[in-house]
């Protein structure tokens, strides 16, 4: 999957602001799709490109990358557009999924790679699923972690969210109160960076059996019950070094670029609603038991659109799979990769 050609990466730069004992590579850089993207790589062999979510970084894969490299794969994790050491364009519309998919495809071009297996968690999942539609020539396969492919959205997703859950639902709230609003999530998050991570990065914020038994009004996901809960449930999943890495990065960049991904969900729907939604490469969906964004059974909606599809469920795991269950996540990925691309 490698072709000849120059790589447009620059010299490695030091890791951001802190000294770490964690084995994580220095950033490299490539010019792609009109931006300068930071990426991090370990190992040699078939390329596996990993895309993170919100609020995450390429660093979110730091427990998975060494295992992939040891298994004979070239593990490449990216700071996606607006995150970490990758450029952050100024306009909300710059974060539409067509641009995000173009960033990863352009990185492969810069590295002289024809194709890669794409892996995505949280917001990284829509990037990799849609890359299999928008950038078919670059995608050898897809692994979705937690968040499923959602081809059957009958109307503007923002409209549907507002009708179902109201204005306080966190994704609707991001739209109602833009980055310049004094009561916006941007302002609140930027003023409470460490609190955001201490509130969010919890093991099984929601045990699904308990969550589904709650009255509907108590199942509305808001900033108060997710991020700013004074007594957040679940075990904190970051150690001191990991927390420092995230806090340092988001103190520098702020949260607005990441929030702008959410502010493009209506445009993403319009850009893709009339496309052929069938995916023609091998895919693996990794569900978990305790994440409302990808509960057990979420794969079933995907099967009419993906002929070569496997799924599995990680037990006793919430949203932060790479931190909660890195050994099991890596094992599942490597087993599928070894069988699918012998």
C-alpha positions as CSV (number, residue, x, y, z in Angstrom):
1,X,0.0,0.0,0.0
2,X,3.0,2.2,-0.3
3,X,4.0,4.0,-3.5
4,X,7.0,6.0,-4.3
5,X,7.1,9.8,-3.9
6,X,8.4,12.4,-1.5
7,X,7.0,12.9,1.9
8,X,6.1,16.5,2.7
9,X,6.7,16.1,6.4
10,X,9.0,18.5,8.3
11,X,11.4,17.8,11.2
12,X,10.1,16.5,14.4
13,X,9.4,19.1,17.1
14,X,9.6,18.5,20.8
15,X,6.5,17.2,22.6
16,X,4.2,19.9,23.8
17,X,4.9,21.7,27.1
18,X,5.5,18.7,29.4
19,X,8.1,16.0,29.9
20,X,6.6,12.5,29.8
21,X,7.7,9.0,30.7
22,X,5.0,7.7,28.4
23,X,6.4,6.2,25.2
24,X,4.7,8.4,22.6
25,X,6.5,9.6,19.4
26,X,7.3,13.2,18.5
27,X,5.1,15.0,16.1
28,X,5.8,15.0,12.4
29,X,4.0,17.3,10.0
30,X,2.5,17.1,6.5
31,X,0.8,19.7,4.3
32,X,-2.6,18.3,3.4
33,X,-5.8,19.7,2.1
34,X,-4.7,23.3,2.7
35,X,-3.6,22.8,6.3
36,X,-0.5,21.6,8.2
37,X,-1.3,18.4,10.0
38,X,0.5,16.8,12.9
39,X,0.8,13.1,12.9
40,X,2.6,10.5,15.1
41,X,3.8,7.1,14.0
42,X,5.3,3.9,15.2
43,X,6.2,0.6,13.5
44,X,6.4,-0.6,9.9
45,X,4.1,-2.6,7.7
46,X,0.5,-2.1,6.6
47,X,-0.6,1.5,7.6
48,X,-3.4,1.9,10.2
49,X,-4.5,5.5,10.5
50,X,-6.3,6.4,13.8
51,X,-8.7,9.3,14.1
52,X,-9.7,10.7,17.6
53,X,-12.8,12.4,18.8
54,X,-13.8,15.2,21.2
55,X,-12.1,16.3,23.3
56,X,-9.2,14.1,22.3
57,X,-5.9,14.1,20.4
58,X,-3.7,11.7,18.5
59,X,-2.3,11.0,22.0
60,X,-5.6,9.2,22.9
61,X,-4.2,6.2,20.9
62,X,-0.9,6.1,22.9
63,X,-1.8,2.8,24.5
64,X,-2.8,1.2,21.2
65,X,0.0,2.3,18.9
66,X,2.8,0.3,20.5
67,X,0.7,-2.8,20.4
68,X,-0.1,-2.3,16.7
69,X,3.6,-1.6,15.9
70,X,4.7,-4.7,17.8
71,X,2.2,-6.8,15.8
72,X,3.7,-5.6,12.5
73,X,1.6,-2.6,11.6
74,X,2.5,1.0,10.8
75,X,0.4,2.8,13.4
76,X,-0.3,6.5,12.4
77,X,-2.3,8.7,14.7
78,X,-3.3,12.2,13.7
79,X,-4.2,15.4,15.5
80,X,-7.2,16.2,13.5
81,X,-8.1,19.6,12.1
82,X,-8.3,22.1,14.9
83,X,-6.7,19.9,17.5
84,X,-3.3,19.7,19.1
85,X,-0.5,20.7,16.8
86,X,-2.6,20.6,13.6
87,X,-3.8,23.9,12.2
88,X,-7.2,25.3,13.2
89,X,-8.9,27.2,10.3
90,X,-11.0,30.1,11.6
91,X,-14.4,29.5,10.1
92,X,-17.1,27.1,11.4
93,X,-17.7,25.7,7.9
94,X,-14.1,24.7,7.7
95,X,-14.9,21.7,9.9
96,X,-17.4,19.9,7.7
97,X,-16.8,16.2,7.3
98,X,-15.8,16.5,3.6
99,X,-12.8,18.6,4.7
100,X,-12.0,16.2,7.6
101,X,-12.0,13.2,5.2
102,X,-9.9,15.2,2.8
103,X,-7.3,15.9,5.5
104,X,-6.6,12.2,6.1
105,X,-6.6,11.3,2.4
106,X,-4.2,14.2,1.8
107,X,-1.9,12.9,4.6
108,X,-1.7,9.5,2.9
109,X,-0.8,11.2,-0.3
110,X,1.9,13.2,1.4
111,X,3.3,10.0,2.9
112,X,3.3,8.2,-0.4
113,X,0.6,5.7,0.8
114,X,-2.1,4.5,-1.6
115,X,-4.4,3.1,1.1
116,X,-4.7,2.5,4.8
117,X,-7.1,0.9,7.3
118,X,-8.9,3.8,9.0
119,X,-9.8,3.6,12.7
120,X,-12.1,6.1,14.3
121,X,-13.5,6.7,17.8
122,X,-16.1,9.2,18.8
123,X,-16.0,12.0,16.2
124,X,-13.2,10.1,14.5
125,X,-15.8,7.5,13.6
126,X,-17.9,9.7,11.3
127,X,-14.6,10.7,9.7
128,X,-13.6,7.2,8.9
129,X,-17.1,5.9,7.9
130,X,-17.6,8.9,5.6
131,X,-14.1,8.5,4.2
132,X,-15.2,5.1,2.9
133,X,-17.8,7.1,0.9
134,X,-16.0,10.4,0.1
135,X,-12.4,9.0,-0.3
136,X,-13.0,5.5,-1.4
137,X,-9.7,5.1,-3.2
138,X,-7.7,5.7,0.1
139,X,-9.6,3.4,2.4
140,X,-8.6,-0.3,2.6
141,X,-10.9,-1.0,5.6
142,X,-12.6,0.6,8.5
143,X,-12.7,0.0,12.2
144,X,-15.3,1.9,14.2
145,X,-14.8,2.2,17.9
146,X,-18.0,2.9,20.0
147,X,-19.7,5.1,17.3
148,X,-21.5,3.3,14.5
149,X,-22.1,4.2,10.9
150,X,-25.4,6.0,10.6
151,X,-26.5,6.0,7.0
152,X,-30.3,6.3,7.7
153,X,-30.8,9.8,9.0
154,X,-34.2,10.9,7.5
155,X,-33.9,14.6,8.3
156,X,-31.5,17.3,9.5
157,X,-29.9,15.8,12.6
158,X,-29.9,19.1,14.5
159,X,-33.6,19.4,13.9
160,X,-34.2,15.8,15.1
161,X,-32.1,16.3,18.2
162,X,-33.9,19.5,19.1
163,X,-37.3,17.9,18.6
164,X,-36.4,14.8,20.6
165,X,-34.3,16.2,23.5
166,X,-34.8,20.0,23.5
167,X,-32.4,23.0,23.6
168,X,-30.3,21.8,26.5
169,X,-29.0,18.7,24.9
170,X,-25.3,19.3,24.6
171,X,-25.2,19.1,20.8
172,X,-28.1,21.5,20.3
173,X,-26.6,23.8,23.0
174,X,-23.4,24.1,21.0
175,X,-25.5,25.5,18.1
176,X,-27.7,27.8,20.2
177,X,-24.8,29.4,21.9
178,X,-22.0,30.0,19.5
179,X,-18.3,30.7,20.3
180,X,-18.9,34.4,21.0
181,X,-21.8,34.0,23.4
182,X,-20.7,34.8,27.0
183,X,-22.6,31.7,28.2
184,X,-21.3,29.4,25.5
185,X,-19.6,26.0,26.0
186,X,-16.5,27.6,24.4
187,X,-16.2,30.2,27.2
188,X,-17.0,27.8,30.0
189,X,-14.7,25.1,28.7
190,X,-11.8,27.4,28.1
191,X,-12.1,28.8,31.6
192,X,-12.2,25.3,33.2
193,X,-9.9,23.1,31.1
194,X,-8.8,20.7,33.8
195,X,-12.4,20.4,35.1
196,X,-13.6,19.4,31.7
197,X,-11.3,16.5,31.6
198,X,-11.8,15.5,35.2
199,X,-15.6,15.5,34.6
200,X,-15.6,13.8,31.2
201,X,-12.9,11.1,31.4
202,X,-14.8,8.7,33.7
203,X,-15.2,5.0,33.4
204,X,-18.9,4.2,32.6
205,X,-20.3,7.7,33.1
206,X,-23.5,5.8,32.3
207,X,-24.2,2.1,33.1
208,X,-26.6,1.5,30.2
209,X,-29.0,-0.7,32.1
210,X,-29.4,2.1,34.7
211,X,-29.4,4.9,32.2
212,X,-32.2,3.4,30.1
213,X,-34.4,3.0,33.2
214,X,-34.3,6.7,33.9
215,X,-37.3,9.0,32.9
216,X,-36.7,10.6,29.5
217,X,-36.1,14.1,31.1
218,X,-33.2,12.6,33.1
219,X,-31.6,11.1,29.9
220,X,-31.1,14.4,28.3
221,X,-27.3,14.8,28.0
222,X,-26.4,18.3,29.0
223,X,-23.2,20.1,30.0
224,X,-24.3,20.2,33.6
225,X,-24.8,16.4,33.9
226,X,-21.8,15.5,31.8
227,X,-19.0,18.0,32.2
228,X,-19.8,20.1,35.2
229,X,-21.4,17.5,37.5
230,X,-20.1,18.4,41.0
231,X,-19.9,14.7,41.8
232,X,-19.2,13.0,38.6
233,X,-19.9,9.2,38.6
234,X,-17.3,6.6,37.6
235,X,-13.6,6.1,38.1
236,X,-11.3,8.7,36.6
237,X,-9.4,7.0,33.7
238,X,-6.5,9.3,33.2
239,X,-3.2,9.3,35.2
240,X,-1.4,12.5,36.0
241,X,0.8,12.5,32.9
242,X,-2.2,11.9,30.6
243,X,-4.2,14.6,32.3
244,X,-1.3,17.1,32.0
245,X,-0.9,16.3,28.3
246,X,-4.6,17.0,27.5
247,X,-4.8,20.1,29.7
248,X,-1.6,21.5,28.2
249,X,-2.9,21.0,24.6
250,X,-6.4,22.4,25.1
251,X,-5.1,25.3,27.2
252,X,-3.1,26.3,24.1
253,X,-5.8,25.7,21.4
254,X,-9.1,26.2,23.3
255,X,-12.1,24.1,22.6
256,X,-13.8,26.1,19.8
257,X,-12.3,24.2,16.8
258,X,-13.5,20.9,18.3
259,X,-16.9,22.4,19.0
260,X,-17.1,23.6,15.4
261,X,-17.2,19.9,14.3
262,X,-20.6,19.7,16.1
263,X,-21.8,22.9,14.5
264,X,-21.5,21.3,11.1
265,X,-23.7,18.3,11.6
266,X,-26.5,19.8,9.4
267,X,-24.1,20.6,6.6
268,X,-22.6,17.1,6.9
269,X,-26.1,15.6,6.4
270,X,-26.8,17.8,3.4
271,X,-23.4,17.0,1.8
272,X,-23.8,13.3,2.1
273,X,-27.6,12.5,2.1
274,X,-27.8,11.9,-1.7
275,X,-24.6,9.8,-1.9
276,X,-24.5,6.0,-2.3
277,X,-24.1,5.0,1.3
278,X,-22.9,1.5,0.7
279,X,-19.4,0.7,1.9
280,X,-17.4,-1.8,-0.1
281,X,-14.4,-2.5,2.1
282,X,-14.1,-4.8,5.1
283,X,-15.3,-3.2,8.3
284,X,-15.2,-4.0,12.0
285,X,-17.6,-2.4,14.5
286,X,-16.4,-2.5,18.1
287,X,-19.4,-1.9,20.4
288,X,-19.2,-1.4,24.2
289,X,-21.7,-2.1,26.9
290,X,-21.9,1.3,28.6
291,X,-21.8,4.1,26.1
292,X,-25.1,5.7,24.9
293,X,-23.3,6.7,21.6
294,X,-22.7,3.0,20.7
295,X,-24.6,0.5,22.8
296,X,-24.7,-3.2,22.0
297,X,-26.8,-3.8,18.9
298,X,-25.9,-0.6,17.2
299,X,-24.2,-2.5,14.4
300,X,-27.5,-3.9,13.1
301,X,-28.4,-0.6,11.3
302,X,-25.2,-0.9,9.4
303,X,-25.6,-4.4,7.9
304,X,-27.7,-3.5,4.9
305,X,-25.0,-1.1,3.8
306,X,-21.8,-3.1,4.5
307,X,-21.5,-6.6,3.1
308,X,-18.2,-7.5,4.8
309,X,-18.9,-6.4,8.4
310,X,-17.9,-8.0,11.7
311,X,-18.9,-6.8,15.1
312,X,-17.9,-7.4,18.7
313,X,-18.7,-6.1,22.1
314,X,-16.3,-5.0,24.9
315,X,-17.9,-5.7,28.2
316,X,-17.9,-3.3,31.2
317,X,-16.6,-0.4,29.1
318,X,-17.8,3.1,28.7
319,X,-17.0,5.8,26.2
320,X,-13.2,6.1,26.6
321,X,-12.3,2.7,25.3
322,X,-8.7,3.4,24.5
323,X,-8.1,4.4,28.2
324,X,-10.5,1.9,29.8
325,X,-9.7,-1.3,27.9
326,X,-6.6,-0.7,25.7
327,X,-5.4,-4.2,25.9
328,X,-8.7,-5.7,24.8
329,X,-9.2,-3.0,22.1
330,X,-5.8,-3.6,20.7
331,X,-6.2,-7.4,20.7
332,X,-9.5,-7.2,18.9
333,X,-8.1,-4.8,16.3
334,X,-5.0,-6.9,15.7
335,X,-6.9,-10.1,15.4
336,X,-9.3,-8.6,12.8
337,X,-6.4,-7.0,10.9
338,X,-4.4,-10.3,10.8
339,X,-7.4,-12.2,9.5
340,X,-8.6,-9.6,7.1
341,X,-5.2,-8.7,5.6
342,X,-3.0,-11.8,6.0
